[in-house]
Amino acid sequence: MSLVVLCDFDGTITTVDTAEFVLNRFAWGDWQRFDRQFEKGKITIEECLTKQFSRVNASEEQILEELKDVVIFRPNFKKLAEYCQSNGIPFMIVSAGLDIVINHFLEINKCQNLVEVYAAKTAFSADGIRLTFPQLFDKSSANFKHDVVRKHKNEGRKVVYIGDGLADYDAAKDADYLFVIEGSRLAKLCKSHGIPCKNITDFQEVIESIRKSC
């Protein structure tokens, strides 16, 4: 059986939501109103984040400096990535966060050669941060996370998805094996909508489940 592991970054691999942290620290005005619009289904996650990060006037150096003491990886993330690599299972981080943040902390944790990052490209300008999201393979997909799940399934792979938030919900619904961070927004959504999933706090639980049943 051909497997692929797709994993969210903020709040899933990390114990803090780095995108929200950056917005709280550097964004001007009421950036939270775009979250409310997204939650009501009025805008996509791509539109939400594009609007929010256009309000951030900070350099890459400033952002990474602010995050250096707050970003902690959830236990056994590297072990899961190494397990996937040694067993020929593609491992992709599918994130709505900043790619410069993701790549920086992957390097610090010596994981940069174990995973592929699928996220918006970040560009800094005088008018805030510009995000360029991956193009959809299928225009009917809800967002780029949902789209990459569908792409892999259409190519005959079973999809393991790991996430924690509302932005993961559409992707999570279509995954073959779903892991959610215990107590997270996604965990509550899955419970209320009867979507089968396994609640986790440690990536070792994902390794064990893949070994047993995936």
C-alpha positions in Angstrom: 0.0 0.0 0.0 1.3 3.4 -1.0 1.2 5.9 1.9 1.9 9.7 2.2 1.9 11.6 5.4 0.7 15.2 5.3 1.2 17.3 8.5 0.2 20.8 9.5 2.9 22.9 11.2 1.4 25.6 13.5 -0.1 24.1 16.6 0.6 20.6 15.3 4.3 20.2 14.9 4.9 23.2 17.1 3.2 23.8 20.4 2.6 27.4 19.6 0.8 28.9 16.5 3.7 30.8 14.9 1.5 32.6 12.4 -0.8 33.9 15.1 2.2 34.8 17.2 3.6 36.9 14.4 0.3 38.6 13.7 -0.2 39.4 17.4 3.3 40.9 17.6 3.6 42.8 14.3 0.2 43.2 12.5 -1.5 46.6 12.6 -5.3 47.1 13.0 -8.0 44.5 13.4 -6.5 41.5 11.7 -8.7 39.2 13.7 -11.7 40.2 11.6 -10.4 38.2 8.7 -10.4 35.1 11.0 -14.0 35.8 11.7 -14.8 36.0 8.0 -13.0 32.8 7.4 -14.8 31.0 10.2 -18.2 32.1 8.6 -17.1 30.8 5.2 -17.0 34.3 3.7 -13.4 34.0 2.6 -10.9 31.2 2.0 -7.9 30.5 4.2 -5.7 31.8 1.4 -7.6 35.1 1.3 -7.6 35.4 5.1 -3.9 35.0 5.5 -3.1 37.2 2.5 -5.1 40.0 4.0 -3.6 39.4 7.5 0.0 39.3 6.5 -0.3 42.4 4.3 -0.6 44.1 7.7 2.7 42.9 9.0 5.6 45.4 8.8 8.6 43.4 10.1 11.7 41.9 8.6 12.5 38.2 8.4 15.2 38.8 11.1 12.8 40.5 13.4 10.2 37.7 13.1 12.7 34.9 13.7 14.2 36.7 16.7 10.8 37.1 18.3 10.1 33.4 17.8 13.4 31.9 18.8 12.5 31.3 22.5 8.8 30.3 22.0 8.9 27.6 19.2 9.1 24.1 20.6 8.4 21.0 18.5 5.9 18.4 19.8 7.6 15.3 21.1 9.0 12.7 18.5 8.3 14.8 15.4 11.8 14.1 14.1 11.4 10.4 15.0 8.3 10.3 12.8 10.0 12.0 9.9 13.0 9.6 10.2 10.6 6.6 10.3 8.9 7.8 7.2 12.1 8.4 5.4 13.5 5.0 6.3 10.3 3.3 5.1 10.0 5.2 1.9 6.9 7.1 3.0 6.7 10.7 1.6 6.3 13.2 4.4 5.0 16.7 3.5 4.4 19.6 5.8 1.2 21.3 4.5 1.0 24.7 6.2 -0.7 28.0 6.0 2.2 29.5 8.0 5.2 31.4 6.8 7.7 29.2 4.9 10.6 31.2 6.2 9.6 30.3 9.8 8.9 26.6 8.9 12.3 26.2 7.1 14.2 28.0 9.9 12.9 25.8 12.7 13.2 22.6 10.6 16.9 23.4 10.2 17.4 24.2 13.9 15.8 20.8 14.7 17.8 19.1 12.0 14.8 18.0 10.1 15.1 20.0 6.9 16.3 17.0 4.8 13.5 14.7 6.1 10.4 16.5 4.9 9.0 18.5 2.0 7.4 21.9 2.8 4.2 22.7 0.9 3.3 26.3 1.9 2.9 29.8 0.5 6.1 31.5 -0.6 6.9 34.6 1.5 8.0 37.9 0.1 8.8 41.0 2.2 7.9 44.5 1.0 7.2 48.0 2.2 3.5 47.1 1.9 3.7 44.1 4.3 4.3 40.4 3.7 3.1 39.0 0.4 2.1 35.4 0.2 1.9 33.3 -2.9 0.0 30.0 -2.3 0.4 26.9 -4.3 -1.9 26.7 -7.4 -4.7 24.2 -7.0 -4.6 21.0 -9.0 -8.4 20.9 -8.8 -10.3 24.2 -8.8 -13.2 22.6 -6.9 -10.9 22.0 -3.8 -11.8 24.1 -0.8 -8.2 25.2 -0.3 -4.6 24.2 -1.0 -4.5 21.7 1.9 -7.7 20.0 0.8 -6.3 20.0 -2.8 -3.1 18.2 -2.0 -5.0 15.5 -0.1 -7.2 15.0 -3.1 -4.2 14.9 -5.5 -2.5 12.2 -3.6 -5.7 10.1 -3.3 -6.3 10.5 -7.0 -2.8 9.2 -7.6 -3.6 6.0 -5.7 -2.1 6.8 -2.3 -3.6 6.5 1.1 -3.3 9.8 3.0 -2.3 10.1 6.6 -3.2 13.6 7.8 -2.2 15.3 11.1 -3.7 18.7 12.1 -5.2 20.9 14.7 -7.2 23.7 13.3 -10.2 24.9 11.2 -7.9 25.4 8.2 -7.2 21.6 8.3 -10.9 20.6 8.4 -11.6 20.1 4.7 -8.3 18.2 4.2 -9.1 16.1 7.3 -12.5 15.0 6.1 -10.9 13.4 3.0 -7.9 11.8 4.6 -7.8 8.0 5.0 -6.1 8.1 8.4 -6.7 11.2 10.6 -4.7 12.3 13.6 -5.7 15.4 15.6 -4.1 17.2 18.4 -5.9 16.5 21.6 -8.1 19.4 22.7 -7.7 21.3 19.5 -10.3 23.1 17.4 -10.0 20.3 14.8 -10.5 17.6 17.4 -13.7 19.3 18.5 -15.0 19.7 15.0 -14.3 16.1 14.2 -16.1 15.0 17.3 -19.2 17.2 16.6 -19.4 16.0 13.0 -18.7 12.3 13.6 -15.4 12.3 11.7 -13.2 9.3 12.7 -9.9 10.4 14.1 -7.2 9.6 16.7 -6.4 12.2 19.3 -2.7 12.5 19.9 -0.2 14.6 22.0 3.0 12.9 20.8 4.1 11.9 17.3 5.1 8.5 18.7 1.4 7.6 18.6 1.4 8.2 14.8 4.4 6.0 14.3 2.7 3.2 16.3 -0.6 3.5 14.4 1.2 3.4 11.0 3.1 0.3 12.0 -0.1 -1.5 13.2 -2.8 -0.5 10.7 -1.8 1.9 8.0 
